Amino acid sequence: MKKSLRSSVITIVSFSISFLFAASAHSLSTDKNQLPEIGTSAVSTLSLDKERIYGQAMMRSVRASQPIIHDPVLIEYINDLGNELVKNADGVNYQFQFFLLNNKELNAFAFFGGHIGTHSGLITMAENESELASVLSHEIAHVTQRHLARKMEAQSRTTPLTIAGMVTGVLLTLINPQAGLATLTTTMAAGQQAGINYTRSNESEADRVGMNILVNSGFDPNGAPEFFRKMSAKYRYTSKPPAMLLTHPLPESRITDSRNRAQLYPNKLLAPSLNFELAKARLRARYEGNGKDNISIFTDEIRRGKYNIKQAALYGQGLSYFEDKQFEKAEEIISNLLSSNPKNLFYVDAMTDILIEQKKFEPALEMLKKLNLIMPNNQVVTLNYANTAQKAEQYNLASTLLQDYLIVNREDFVANDLLTQVYRKQKKTAQMHAQQAEVYALLGAYPKAIDELHTAYNATAKNTLMQKRIKARILQFQEQEDQLKRL
């Protein structure tokens, strides 16, 4: 199942966060057990509750403005990997959320409330999962060490107006990107030198803490220096470095420090990760290039044996045939992969799409029904099952699956959007408008969400339970919007 949100791209919210995280030089701590600099004083500037509210608001703005990859298979992969790392981190105060942007530029960023974004180009450049995990570990460290809040605390001691303006700038960026960035530019100019000095410590600490997370999670410590080395070699002579090098500068000292730090740990030789290779192949086949070119690329890699895991190369080839609408060839390849690994959700998702395009709904529904019994409420299985059901015009099945799923996963954008489509096809006017309101709310468009709820209210019989629920939801959205303005 492939679901991408396409909208006009406005200035990215992460710019403001990356601005706060900017760094230059780094120093090495030779003691791998050295305690990190816990920023408890930051509590006086920004409470955990406020961080969480800021983070939720920023995430809504990112959904509305950026090319997020709404792909259940890739969402599950990046969250499984990210949360495996979070389990081995200290100072975790939030439920982390990892997401992907469809962007070939190398970048990863973290902001309030445990939100971590990764550009697709970073994954396709990484040679192995340890390299990707090293970047995520670094971003997790930025969050657990509360670097954004600590920066505000440090600057407020000398330039309180700068901090007030910075907070205002972040909020304005959520509502009015151009005004927000103008505010940030002015306030950062006033305290630029203090900011640089402080963020050197941030980056050094994130490197050190991130390495501990990486190693404690069972990954190769050399993943960090190897990724740094490749980035440095690739962009050494370029006039336009990638976004990640603008927000996380990479002087030679940082590469050396990372290499020395990795040598403090035993070498760890890991076999290639199938899920990592499948995620990488999926991004290349579905989000980069075009079907015909990708068919040639993957076919050549298979012929020459230029792959880490053959199944992943075949998977990429099968998806490329699918993108080129050669469904029979795609089905032959994916069917063979699925027969050898019937619970692999990368294969299940691809086979579902292939069968839907050929209107072979019954075998798809049968496959997903069996998996749903084994993995109830799994996002890949549930969303594919519901999507197949609505394509097969089994709308009651689709709506039941999605309603149950959303009880636990209320902010799943794909599920909310899909349920809106199902209600529309069922001609359930009130439910459709109420569900569309949830989609708008996830994008931070509260006025539109409230307008949809008023329409739903008017389409519902008077004095019913649904009318009461709609009125309560209107009040909740109004309170959320007012709460953001009060911060």
Secondary structure, 3 states (H helix, E strand, C coil): CCEECCCCCCCCCHHHHHHHHCCCCCCCCCCCCCCCCCCHHHHHCCCHHHHHHHHHHHHHHHHHHCCEEECHHHHHHHHHHHHHHHCCCCCCCCCCEEEEECCCCCCEEEEHHHEEEEEHHHHHHCCCHHHHHHHHHHHHHHHHCCHHHHHHHHHHCCCHHHHHHHHHHHHHHHHCHHHHHHHHHHHHHHCHHHHHHHHHHHHHHHHHHHHHHHHHCCCCCCHHHHHHHHHHHHHCCCCCCCHHHHHCCCCHHHHHHHHHHHCCCCCCCCCCCHHHHHHHHHHHHHHCCCHHHHHHHHHHHHHHCCCCCHHHHHHHHHHHHHHCCCHHHHHHHHHHHHHHCCCCHHHHHHHHHHHHHCCCHHHHHHHHHHHHHHCCCCHHHHHHHHHHHHHCCCHHHHHHHHHHHHHHCCCCHHHHHHHHHHHHHHCCHHHHHHHHHHHHHHCCCHHHHHHHHHHHHHCCCCCCHHHHHHHHHHHHHHHHHHHHHHC
